[in-house]
Structures are given as C-alpha cells and as structure tokens.
Amino acid sequence: MAHAAEPVILRAVMFQDSGKWVAQCLEHDIGVQADNVDDLYGRLEVVLRLQSKESVAVGHAPLADVPAAPATYFDMWDRRPKGVTPMTISLDGDGNGGGMRSRVELALCA
C-alpha cells in the first residue's frame, strides 16, 4: 500500500502595508494582498493552487518554475516573533490528487 507523501512546508511572512494585509511566500516568489486576514488566507490558497497547476501543465513539478522570494522577506522571517500560525493548503496539480500537499507556515511580521 502506498503511503501519502508528507506535505511540503512552505513559509510565508504576513504583514500590513498601506492598510492592506500582505502574504509573501519565501521558497517561491508568490505574494497576495487583501483587506483582511481571512481574505488573505483564501487568496493565498487560490494563488498557490493556480500556480501549482500551471507548473504541472507545462511539465514541471508543482511550483518548480517559481524562484525564491527576494532576501528581504527571508530577513523578515528571521526577525519574526516566534509565534507561527500553521495553515494547511492542498496543492492539487491535476485535479485528481496527483499534486503536491503543502503546509504553509505564516508568521506575522512587523
């Protein structure tokens, strides 16, 4: 019997900029913004799913063609308060369970 693959862990910083909430992934340069945190979570999930499907559609592994974020965001992660709010997102590249399961760790950064 095949075992389900462990989820890939992605990290994202979350902060406010000019009145908007922003989430920026680190391992892949993918970011979203919204008026509130609930919408931010939803938008991040949608964008990660769509980008994953797009990568698979051109013959790559999910998100493999998206480079890492700029170093500024890694610095924000390193300076974050140590409270991390895990959020689980399933990235399904082909709609039939053949995609990549991912857990996104969001850290609130100033």
C-alpha positions, 0 to 999 in steps of 0.5 A, spaced: 500 500 500 502 506 498 503 511 503 501 519 502 507 523 501 508 528 507 506 535 505 511 540 503 512 546 508 512 552 505 513 559 509 510 565 508 511 572 512 504 576 513 504 583 514 500 590 513 502 595 508 498 601 506 492 598 510 492 592 506 494 585 509 500 582 505 502 574 504 509 573 501 511 566 500 519 565 501 521 558 497 517 561 491 516 568 489 508 568 490 505 574 494 497 576 495 494 582 498 487 583 501 483 587 506 483 582 511 486 576 514 481 571 512 481 574 505 488 573 505 488 566 507 483 564 501 487 568 496 493 565 498 490 558 497 487 560 490 494 563 488 498 557 490 493 552 487 493 556 480 500 556 480 501 549 482 497 547 476 500 551 471 507 548 473 504 541 472 501 543 465 507 545 462 511 539 465 514 541 471 513 539 478 508 543 482 511 550 483 518 548 480 518 554 475 517 559 481 524 562 484 525 564 491 522 570 494 527 576 494 532 576 501 528 581 504 522 577 506 527 571 508 530 577 513 523 578 515 522 571 517 528 571 521 526 577 525 519 574 526 516 573 533 516 566 534 509 565 534 507 561 527 500 560 525 500 553 521 495 553 515 494 547 511 493 548 503 492 542 498 496 543 492 492 539 487 496 539 480 491 535 476 485 535 479 485 528 481 490 528 487 496 527 483 499 534 486 503 536 491 500 537 499 503 543 502 503 546 509 504 553 509 507 556 515 505 564 516 508 568 521 506 575 522 511 580 521 512 587 523 
